[in-house]
Amino acid sequence: MILLASSTVQQGDSHQVMERLVKKYEQKYKKAREEMDKWNVLQSRLLNQLQNAIAIIERLKVLEDSENYGVLNVFSHITMELPGKQMESLETIFASMQSTLDEFDRVVKSLEKIWRDSCYLLKGETVEPTVQQMQMRVGIRPSLSDCLDGIKAIYDMHHSEHLLKVSIISALTYNLRASDLAALQAILVDQPNIPTDEVQFICNIIFAEEIS
């Protein structure tokens, strides 16, 4: 009876530890959601910047063809100044996109810190949870493995997507064909490394209590 009672107490203590840790992880996820909200704002900004850049690139192709000026060809300063002004505007937009990419990078670094801090939560325990305890779920609350795996997946998604965005913007030049511009824009819009359903699934597991 004494052994049984001791086992019951230990199990109760274990559940309390798990619940305490899960609550701490929920706070980490709330911070992660704030960072993902920032990401969404930056995504809209980058898409707008890209659309402006594409509009200028398409305009340049028209302005660089002297046949499109008609009678204005007699004013040589116009045929020289207009493309130059558009190039200046394009360079300004390129600089703005680079600034936006830097902000994306800060979001990724914040998500990485949240993930690393989440790992340290376990190391800060007097007794590190066992594999069985890591898989344990108390009621509808997620397991510790759910918490760690989910935040790692979110960080990995955004890290990979940031690298893709950097590659796309680096590939953007004024002499690209319309089909190439459309392809780059489509990839940027799609964000293939961040499946919306998967992110929502992870959040549903972590915040199951709120949803219910």
Phi, psi and omega in degrees: 000318180297316179297319181296316180296319179297319180296321180295320179296314180299319179295320178295317177299319180299317179297321179295319178297316181298316180296320180297316180293319180298321178298322178294321178294325178299323177295322177297320180291327177295322175294320179297321179295324176297319179293323179291329174296319176299318179302316182297322177295317179295324179299315179297320180295316182295320179297320178295318178296319180295317179299320178294320179295316179298320179299319180289319179300317179293324179292322181299321181299327178284316184291333182280351178263110184300334181295338182280353182271341180057232182293342180289351179300337180290339177263087187300329182294330179291314182294340179266322186284319184302309177299323180297317179297320179293323178296321178298316178297320181295318178297322178297318179293319177302318179295321179295320179295323178296321177297320178295320177298323178297323178290323173302318181298321179295324177296316179299317179296323177295318177295323178296318179296318178300319179295313181296319177298325178295322177294322182290338178302319180290319181293339180280353179284143178301317176238117183293136182302146177283171177301318180297317180293327178297328182270352186289138175240133179255106184064229181268000180290150179288161174280168177296324178296319176304314183297311183291315182296321182294313182291327177294319180296318180297317178297313181300317180302310185288328176296313179296320181292325177297317178299321178295317180299319178300317180296319181296312182293326178294329182279352184280114177227162186289345182258016178288149177285159181302321180294323178292319178298318180296321181294316179297319180295319180298319180293319181295321179293319187290327185047065187299338181276353181237080178295118184302319182296321182291319178298316180296322179298316179298313181296325179296322179293315184290319185254035182302324183293320179294318183294320182289000000 
